[in-house]
Amino acid sequence: MNLSKRREILNKIILVFILVFIALCFIFTIIGNSFPSITSKVLIAAEEGFSGFVGLDPVQLAIAIFQKNLISSLVVAFISCYLFGIPIFVFMLVNTALIGALLAEHPNFIVGLLPHGIIEIPAVCIALALGWHIWRRKEKTWLKIKRRDVIFFMKTVVPLLIIAAVVEVYVTPHIISRYIILP
């Protein structure tokens, strides 16, 4: 497959993943509004999962967020092909359920998700699409991750995740403190 055809296919897959990600966030928000007790449990579990970030200075926090997102993106992009694509779907469902639960509990928190989410969600969806593309290759060498896949990941996903982590640490808190009144 030539490079332009590959890019065209990958761009379509990326767009589908972004649209599905957004749709699932809305669906899980509606479900979260319908089942508030489940929403509370999901948010408590998420809070426990992020407890390791408490007390970090901004630089350490940005690095920790970047590392968490990078590891997740690496798994879905390059390990999913060995696990029949299952991590792609698990990652998508877990993250959209967390966002949906957060928005069900605190709808105005979308203001806090937007600054870094506009960057992070496409980055993650690019990793998801790359994992799907590698897994679904028609070539018999689908288990072989190609150099061009790694280069594409390094040129697109990694810089976006760095920017998203910096925005999440340095911009998002200011927007939250200005526009969101916490209980």
C-alpha positions, -999 to 999 in steps of 0.1 A, spaced: 0 0 0 14 34 -10 20 61 16 -8 84 5 -34 56 5 -22 45 40 -25 81 53 -60 84 38 -71 52 54 -55 62 88 -71 97 87 -105 81 82 -100 57 111 -88 86 133 -119 106 125 -141 76 133 -124 71 167 -127 108 176 -165 107 167 -170 74 186 -151 88 216 -172 119 217 -205 100 212 -196 75 240 -188 104 263 -223 118 257 -239 83 261 -221 77 294 -231 111 306 -267 102 300 -262 69 317 -245 86 346 -274 110 350 -298 80 351 -277 60 376 -262 85 401 -251 58 425 -230 41 399 -216 75 388 -204 82 424 -187 48 425 -169 53 392 -157 88 403 -145 74 437 -126 47 419 -111 72 395 -101 95 424 -82 66 440 -65 59 407 -52 95 405 -42 98 442 -6 93 432 -6 127 416 -15 146 448 13 168 462 34 168 430 48 202 420 36 214 385 66 201 366 64 167 383 27 166 377 30 174 340 56 147 336 35 122 355 4 130 334 25 127 302 39 94 313 5 80 322 -9 91 288 21 79 269 21 44 284 -16 41 277 -12 53 242 18 30 236 -2 0 248 -32 7 226 -11 16 196 15 -12 197 4 -39 221 -33 -42 210 -23 -60 178 -10 -89 199 -42 -90 220 -68 -90 192 -75 -53 196 -90 -58 231 -70 -29 248 -84 -5 222 -120 -12 233 -112 -13 270 -93 19 268 -121 36 249 -148 24 272 -130 32 305 -120 67 295 -153 76 280 -171 62 311 -149 83 334 -155 115 314 -193 107 312 -194 101 349 -176 133 356 -199 153 333 -230 136 348 -219 146 383 -205 181 374 -218 192 339 -200 225 341 -167 206 344 -166 204 306 -150 238 308 -122 221 327 -119 193 302 -118 214 271 -84 231 273 -63 200 274 -90 176 261 -90 194 227 -54 182 224 -53 150 244 -84 133 230 -73 135 194 -38 123 204 -53 93 222 -77 87 192 -47 88 169 -30 61 191 -63 41 191 -66 44 153 -29 34 148 -35 3 170 -66 -6 150 -48 -1 117 -18 -23 128 -42 -50 141 -64 -49 110 -36 -50 84 -43 -73 55 -6 -82 53 4 -114 69 30 -95 89 4 -77 110 23 -89 141 53 -70 129 52 -34 140 68 -13 112 93 15 116 69 39 99 43 32 126 67 41 154 78 72 135 42 83 130 35 78 167 66 98 177 58 126 154 21 129 161 10 114 194 40 122 216 42 159 209 4 162 214 6 144 247 34 167 259 14 198 250 -18 183 266 0 176 298 15 211 300 -19 226 293 -36 203 318 -12 214 346 -7 251 338 -39 263 320 -68 240 331 -65 249 368 -69 286 360 -99 280 339 -115 258 365 -109 283 393 -123 311 372 -154 294 357 -163 265 379 -177 268 414 -168 236 433 -191 224 461 
